[in-house]
């Protein structure tokens, strides 16, 4: 069976790091030390080239519980955006792991916490709703929903019809 171009394999107590079809043996302690020190899947992936799944399987083989590390990081209150950067993964992966490990949805910056004046200011400063959403660091659809809510509240307060948009 052919090996992927870049991967890790376990050979006894050693890790064989395959890069461009050439294998190099490294003591598994180096892998574990780097993972414990950096607490970052991305940092480990830069040194030990392989897929996320491949790296996690090798770590698990040598007794490293990555889920335990994630539990600790979730318990520390790290926001999803920071975990995405630390581990080099997407929002969906972090969200899935959060649910899988029994943690409530990530404490990012919920749209409800954004004040009405912030929504209106972002709308005035940005050339589009997408740009305004980026200013507030929220999803474009969430921004549109919040803007519609703000405009509806303004129209009720002033007795006018809400702007369509």
C-alpha positions as CSV (number, residue, x, y, z in Angstrom):
1,X,0.0,0.0,0.0
2,X,1.4,3.4,-1.0
3,X,2.0,6.0,1.7
4,X,0.8,9.6,1.4
5,X,3.4,12.1,0.4
6,X,3.5,13.6,3.9
7,X,2.6,11.5,6.9
8,X,3.7,10.0,10.2
9,X,4.0,6.3,10.9
10,X,4.9,4.6,14.1
11,X,7.8,2.2,14.1
12,X,8.2,0.8,17.6
13,X,9.0,3.7,19.9
14,X,10.0,5.9,17.0
15,X,8.0,8.2,14.7
16,X,8.8,8.1,11.0
17,X,8.2,11.5,9.5
18,X,7.5,11.0,5.7
19,X,8.1,14.2,3.7
20,X,8.0,14.0,-0.1
21,X,8.4,10.2,0.1
22,X,11.5,10.3,2.3
23,X,11.2,9.0,5.8
24,X,13.2,10.3,8.8
25,X,13.0,8.6,12.2
26,X,12.4,10.8,15.3
27,X,12.0,9.8,18.9
28,X,8.3,10.0,19.9
29,X,9.4,12.1,22.9
30,X,10.1,15.0,20.6
31,X,6.6,14.9,19.2
32,X,5.0,14.7,22.7
33,X,7.3,17.4,24.1
34,X,6.4,19.8,21.2
35,X,2.7,19.1,21.7
36,X,2.8,19.6,25.5
37,X,4.9,22.7,25.2
38,X,3.0,24.4,22.3
39,X,-0.5,23.1,23.1
40,X,-1.0,23.7,19.3
41,X,-1.9,21.1,16.7
42,X,-0.8,23.7,14.0
43,X,2.7,24.0,15.5
44,X,3.1,20.2,15.7
45,X,1.8,20.0,12.1
46,X,4.4,22.4,10.9
47,X,7.2,20.3,12.4
48,X,5.7,16.8,11.8
49,X,4.1,17.0,8.4
50,X,0.9,15.0,8.2
51,X,-2.8,15.3,8.1
52,X,-4.6,16.4,11.3
53,X,-6.1,12.9,11.7
54,X,-2.7,11.3,11.1
55,X,-1.0,13.5,13.8
56,X,-3.9,12.9,16.3
57,X,-3.7,9.1,15.7
58,X,0.1,9.1,16.3
59,X,-0.3,11.3,19.4
60,X,-3.0,8.9,20.8
61,X,-0.8,5.9,20.0
62,X,1.8,7.4,22.4
63,X,-0.7,8.2,25.1
64,X,-1.4,11.9,24.5
65,X,-5.1,12.7,25.0
66,X,-5.9,15.6,22.6
67,X,-9.5,15.8,23.8
68,X,-8.2,16.4,27.3
69,X,-6.1,19.3,26.0
70,X,-9.2,20.7,24.3
71,X,-11.3,20.3,27.4
72,X,-8.7,22.3,29.3
73,X,-8.6,25.0,26.6
74,X,-12.4,25.2,26.6
75,X,-12.4,25.4,30.4
76,X,-9.9,28.3,30.2
77,X,-12.5,30.1,28.2
78,X,-10.5,30.5,25.0
79,X,-12.8,31.8,22.3
80,X,-13.4,29.7,19.2
81,X,-11.6,32.2,17.0
82,X,-8.4,31.8,19.1
83,X,-8.7,28.0,19.1
84,X,-9.0,28.1,15.3
85,X,-5.7,30.0,15.1
86,X,-4.0,27.9,17.7
87,X,-4.9,24.6,16.0
88,X,-5.1,25.7,12.4
89,X,-8.7,24.4,12.1
90,X,-12.0,25.8,11.0
91,X,-15.0,27.1,13.0
92,X,-17.0,24.0,12.2
93,X,-14.3,21.7,13.6
94,X,-14.0,23.7,16.8
95,X,-17.8,23.8,17.1
96,X,-18.1,20.0,16.6
97,X,-15.4,19.3,19.2
98,X,-17.1,21.7,21.6
99,X,-20.4,19.8,21.3
100,X,-18.6,16.4,21.4
101,X,-16.8,17.2,24.6
102,X,-20.0,18.6,26.3
103,X,-19.2,22.3,26.3
104,X,-21.7,25.0,25.5
105,X,-21.3,27.0,22.3
106,X,-18.2,29.2,22.2
107,X,-18.2,32.5,23.9
108,X,-17.2,34.7,21.1
109,X,-18.9,38.0,20.6
110,X,-22.6,37.3,20.4
111,X,-24.6,39.6,18.1
112,X,-26.9,40.5,20.9
113,X,-24.0,42.1,22.8
114,X,-23.4,44.6,20.0
115,X,-25.2,47.8,20.8
116,X,-27.6,49.4,18.3
117,X,-25.3,52.4,17.8
118,X,-22.4,50.1,16.9
119,X,-24.6,48.5,14.2
120,X,-25.6,51.9,12.8
121,X,-22.1,53.2,12.9
122,X,-20.7,50.2,11.1
123,X,-23.5,50.5,8.5
124,X,-22.5,54.2,7.9
125,X,-18.8,53.5,7.7
126,X,-18.8,50.5,5.5
127,X,-19.6,50.4,1.8
128,X,-21.6,47.2,2.1
129,X,-23.4,45.0,4.7
130,X,-20.6,42.4,4.3
131,X,-17.9,45.0,5.1
132,X,-19.9,46.3,8.1
133,X,-20.2,42.7,9.4
134,X,-16.4,42.3,9.1
135,X,-16.0,45.5,11.1
136,X,-18.1,44.1,13.9
137,X,-16.6,40.6,13.5
138,X,-19.9,38.9,12.9
139,X,-21.5,36.9,10.1
140,X,-23.0,39.0,7.2
141,X,-26.4,37.4,7.7
142,X,-26.3,38.1,11.4
143,X,-25.4,41.7,10.7
144,X,-28.4,42.1,8.3
145,X,-30.7,40.6,10.9
146,X,-29.4,43.0,13.7
147,X,-29.6,46.0,11.3
148,X,-33.2,45.1,10.5
149,X,-34.0,44.8,14.3
150,X,-32.3,48.2,15.0
151,X,-34.3,49.9,12.1
152,X,-37.5,48.3,13.3
153,X,-36.9,49.6,16.9
154,X,-36.1,53.1,15.5
155,X,-39.3,53.2,13.4
156,X,-41.4,52.2,16.4
157,X,-39.7,54.9,18.5
158,X,-40.2,57.6,15.9
159,X,-43.6,56.3,14.6
160,X,-42.3,55.9,11.0
161,X,-42.0,52.9,8.8
162,X,-38.8,50.8,8.9
163,X,-36.5,51.2,5.9
164,X,-36.5,48.4,3.5
165,X,-33.1,47.1,2.6
